[in-house]
Every structure is written in structure tokens, then in C-alpha cells.
Amino acid sequence: MTETPTVNIRPHLPMGELADHARGPALSQATASRARLTLSWEDGTLADFPLAWLRDHCACPECRHPLTRERLILPLEAPTEAPETRVVEGNLALVWADGHVSRFDAVWLHQRRPGQGREDAVPTRRPWARDYRPTRVDHADFVAGAEGERTWLTALLRDGLVLLENGPLADEEVSRLASRIGPLRATNFGARFDVKSKPNPNNAAYTAIGLALHTDLPNWRHPPDIQLLYCLENDAEGGESTFFDGFAAAEALRVESPEAFRRLAETPIDFRFQDENHDIVWRAPVIDLDEAGRVVEVRLNNWIRDTLRLPLEEIDAWYDAYRAFWTLAQDPENRLEFSLAPGEMVAFDNRRVMHGRNAFDPSTGRRHLQGTYLDLDMCESRLRVLARRA
């Protein structure tokens, strides 16, 4: 008779985390010095942890609120003595000089080794290729369960644009869909707005004229991130929607005219919207870069570009750079153009993707879209939650 071997199952320690850290290697050894702790895992991984980091990340109820998972301590002093160190059932136990006990899950520590990046369900932004075609998700799949919503969010965050199709012709459906992701972002046009030709408009979108490619509300300190446009009626002649990847245009400008790119990235200009009740002004460059020089935002809206207030010797060069960027952003080979059908919704990253429309003739039929905005943080948050539940 064959004896069944004993299997040691490493207990999973709570670390104030909802993300999974149950599966992975157990610890095999821990050695403390005055300022470092060297850990070894059963898969051969080695890593050093500063003692100050370990004390700061203690997840016991005294250091982390057991319900909110928020940190309760402020580590004003670094540990001056190495703690008593033990590996207990594959996990780490530390007894500090003041008698405080900290316990760490082995996999949680493995995932957070110094220098390791954080795994994230949010995809990396991907520039449009010349053959780019937007992802389409059926409305029924989006509302039926997590998989359709994950597909929609992944495409939106990766490509900056995604389509929803076969939706109901129901008033406020755009608000219901957006509310699945997070609260609607209100602006001076309200939390939800109607895009149709109307008398006495306070914005070009509420006319029948063509709209050149642009981003919305660059006159705001923090322009809306994600725009949703849901089509309820579209019988008028014309009115095709147009889109262009602003990041791709900016990168093309960086290659073709580095000086023009530098000027648009380094020169703040004024944007302004004003009507009887509002006067919203912000000053920012057309192209915004992060600390690594990556393009993180494009502000291009010729209607609400305010007076160009620059030193005399800089004005002509700025116009030259602006015209070069504008020309690249009109490249027909990289521009999407299509008509939204009733029951279709387009969502796009307003701080990346420029959008516009062709003129339409309101005498030939009705055209009615309903729109709203969402914060990028809420879209990323929703995708992480869906991925975690999966």
C-alpha cells in the first residue's frame, strides 16, 4: 500500500488587499541586518527589503484599519534595531524592538519586491496603425455581464476609442451606461447634454455646421477625460463623425519637425469659453508631456483658443508650429470617418483623440445625439474591479 505524502499548504495571510495574492511561492529563509531584510523564496527568488519599508507596510489592525484598509501609522522614525525574524509556515513574522509584531504573506511580498512594477489590468495605450478599426461591442453583451464590459473598457483605454452597437432608442440611455462605470462628470453644459441643432446656440456643436477636429473644453484646468456620444436619431444628410489619434499626430510632428513639437509642448497659450453665465479660462500648451517626455494630453480647439499672448519674437514661430501640427492632424489616411446609426454609441479619450463632424442639413431629417463625460480614473478603476472579480 502506497502512503500518501503530506502536503504543506501555506496559510494565506490578510494584507489589507483585495487583489489576489494567494498563489505563488512560499518563503524559505529570512535574514535580518541592521537596515535590511534578505528574503529567499522556494522558487529561488532573492530580494532585500529595507526595515523601514517593512514597518511601514505592517497590515495588523493597529497599523491598517480592518474595514477601510487605510494606513493608520506615520513612520516618522526608521527602525534602529533588526527585528526578531522567523519564517512561519512559509510566511514572514517579525517582532520589532518595541514588541510590535508584523506578519507578511509570502506572495504579497514576492509581488512587491523592490524594483518590481505593479501588475495592472489597465492596458498600455496603443497608437493607431494605418489599418486601425475600432472595437465594436454589442449593447446586450455590455449590460449582460463583466466580459462585455471588460472588452469595451480595455479597447477604450488601449485605443482611446470604442463603439457600442444595437442599443435601445431610449432617452438617457447614455447616462445609464455611463453610470455603470462611475459618476457622470458635469461641466458648464451639464452632466448630460443633447447634441443637436437649436436656436441661440452657445457652442458650435449645437449648430449644423461642420466641426473641425478638436478636443473638448481645453479651457478647463482638468478637461473631461472620456466622452460618450449616444445616437438617438440620424436621418439628416451629412453629419458623419470624424476622429484622429492626437497622440499619433503629436509623435509624427516630433519626428518631422522637432522644433515645432518642442514649441507646442513648451509654450502655454490661453483657451477661453464665455457666454452670458460663464467665463472659463485656462492656460496650457497644445501638447502636454510627462516627466519622461511622453505625450499625455493634446489640447486642440480652434474655436475657443483665446488671444495669443506671446512675446513678439515668438508669435510667428508659434503659428508655424501650430499650422504644422494642424496639417498632420488632417491626414485623411489616419482619420476615421463614419456615421453613427441610431442605437450606436462612441466613447473616446477626449484628452487624446480629436473628434469632429461633417456639416449636415437639418431640413433633410433629424439628428440627435446625447452625450456625457466620465473620468479616466473611474474607467481604470472599473476595469481593475472587473478583472479582480474574474
JOFEN-V412273 format. One record per backbone hydrogen bond with DSSP energy under -0.5 kcal/mol. NH is the residue of the N-H (numbers start at 0). CO is the residue of the C=O. E is the energy in kcal/mol with one decimal. If there is no record, write none. Layout:
NH:CO:E
NH:CO:E
This chain:
7:5:-0.5
8:6:-0.7
9:7:-0.6
12:10:-0.7
23:21:-0.5
26:89:-2.8
27:39:-3.2
28:39:-1.6
30:37:-2.5
32:35:-3.1
36:48:-2.0
37:30:-3.2
38:36:-0.6
38:46:-3.0
39:28:-2.6
40:44:-2.4
41:25:-2.8
43:40:-2.0
46:38:-1.9
48:36:-2.4
50:34:-1.9
53:49:-1.9
54:50:-2.6
55:51:-2.0
56:52:-1.5
57:54:-1.1
62:59:-1.3
63:59:-2.7
64:69:-2.6
68:64:-2.0
71:62:-3.2
72:62:-0.7
75:73:-2.0
83:94:-2.7
85:92:-2.3
87:85:-0.6
87:90:-2.3
88:86:-0.6
90:87:-1.9
91:103:-2.3
92:85:-2.7
93:101:-3.0
94:83:-2.3
95:93:-0.6
95:99:-3.0
98:95:-2.3
101:93:-2.6
103:91:-2.7
108:104:-2.1
109:105:-2.2
110:106:-2.5
111:107:-0.7
111:108:-0.7
112:109:-1.0
115:112:-2.6
125:157:-3.4
131:128:-2.0
136:162:-2.2
138:164:-3.0
141:137:-2.1
142:138:-2.1
143:139:-1.2
144:140:-1.1
147:140:-0.6
148:144:-1.2
149:145:-2.8
150:146:-2.2
151:147:-2.1
152:148:-2.7
153:149:-2.7
154:150:-2.0
155:151:-2.2
156:152:-2.7
157:153:-2.2
158:154:-2.9
159:154:-0.6
159:155:-1.6
160:154:-0.7
161:346:-2.2
162:134:-2.6
163:344:-2.9
164:136:-2.0
166:342:-2.5
169:167:-1.6
172:169:-1.7
175:171:-1.9
176:172:-2.5
177:173:-2.3
178:174:-2.1
179:175:-0.7
179:176:-1.0
180:176:-0.5
180:177:-1.6
181:177:-2.0
184:372:-2.7
185:183:-0.8
186:189:-1.2
189:186:-2.1
192:370:-2.6
194:368:-3.6
195:193:-0.9
197:205:-2.2
205:202:-1.8
206:203:-1.5
210:356:-2.8
211:209:-0.6
213:354:-1.7
214:299:-2.5
219:216:-1.7
222:219:-0.6
225:373:-2.7
226:347:-2.7
227:371:-2.7
228:345:-2.6
229:369:-3.3
230:343:-3.0
231:229:-0.5
231:367:-2.7
232:367:-1.9
234:365:-3.3
235:365:-0.8
236:360:-0.6
238:358:-1.6
240:337:-2.7
241:355:-2.4
242:335:-2.1
243:353:-2.2
245:243:-0.9
245:351:-1.5
248:244:-2.0
249:245:-2.4
250:246:-2.5
251:247:-2.2
252:248:-2.1
253:249:-2.1
254:250:-1.7
255:251:-2.8
256:252:-2.8
260:256:-2.4
261:257:-2.6
262:258:-2.3
263:259:-2.3
264:260:-1.9
265:261:-1.7
266:262:-1.3
267:265:-0.7
268:283:-2.2
270:281:-2.6
271:303:-2.9
272:279:-2.2
274:277:-2.2
279:272:-2.5
280:278:-0.6
281:270:-2.0
283:268:-2.2
283:281:-0.5
285:263:-0.8
286:263:-1.5
287:296:-2.8
289:293:-2.2
292:289:-2.0
295:287:-2.9
296:287:-1.3
297:350:-1.5
298:285:-3.1
299:297:-0.6
304:301:-0.5
305:269:-2.3
305:303:-0.6
308:306:-1.0
309:307:-1.0
313:310:-2.2
314:310:-0.9
314:311:-0.9
315:311:-0.6
317:313:-2.0
318:314:-2.3
319:315:-2.1
320:316:-2.1
321:317:-2.7
322:318:-2.7
323:319:-1.9
324:320:-2.2
325:321:-2.6
326:322:-2.3
327:323:-1.8
328:324:-2.0
329:326:-1.2
330:327:-1.4
333:330:-1.3
334:331:-0.6
335:242:-2.5
337:240:-2.2
342:230:-2.9
343:340:-2.2
344:163:-2.7
345:228:-2.2
346:161:-2.5
347:226:-2.2
348:159:-2.5
349:224:-3.1
349:347:-0.9
350:224:-0.7
351:348:-1.8
352:348:-3.4
353:243:-2.5
353:351:-0.5
354:213:-2.8
355:241:-2.3
356:210:-1.9
357:239:-2.3
359:207:-2.1
360:236:-2.1
361:359:-0.7
363:360:-2.0
364:361:-0.7
367:232:-2.6
368:194:-2.0
369:229:-2.7
370:192:-3.2
371:227:-1.7
372:190:-0.6
373:225:-2.5
377:374:-0.6
378:374:-1.5
379:375:-2.6
380:376:-2.4
381:377:-2.6
382:378:-2.0
383:379:-2.1
384:380:-2.3
385:381:-2.4
386:382:-2.5
387:383:-2.5
388:384:-2.3
389:385:-1.6
